């Protein structure tokens, strides 16, 4: 039996012990504590990693196993949250490489491998870790965009709810920052809902908005025009001086719109 065959058999037969050694040494190097479930998943993955490596070095294949890519994507998924950081995962790859180099150097010496064979094994380990790192980062970026888009949609729904107050009158309170995506949502979803109701008056309440830029002031002006074209009268309330200034600078004519300090006063005027 050749030395590489012996090494292959050793990696496969001792995969569990070596995988646990890898994970424990990485955590120790980083002074890191992770949940038991996450540690068990990492050990299970490295068991497959080492078995695959054992098969690969005798079959002279240079592929990247699917299980490694899937595990990397799951790592990315765990970090997709408002407080999640991809660096928490990426920073583990450096110590992982060092641990693998130490373990494989020890084993290579025990088996009397040549420098060429030792270098080949390290090359394959690094190639697999590089693919895992790429899959983690790319997966995080893709999932982050999906998470951001979903969050923006949820915020858009909350940022302009339709509040019926009495027959023919609804309040449209603008909450938070009105950006392009939220303005688009209002035009495409909120306005059609108002059109389906028997509405004569819309009270656009700006008390939940402190500042607004020129572009978004134009968006709100366009929303107002859409309502007026449907024969709906508009009253504005709670507009801060900064918001009014931004609207005027954007070329929005506020003189034709009734404006009140608060919703209570506006309702009394109808």
Order of alpha helices (4+ residues) and beta strands (2+ residues): alpha-alpha-alpha-alpha-alpha-alpha-beta-beta-alpha-alpha-beta-alpha-beta-alpha-beta-alpha
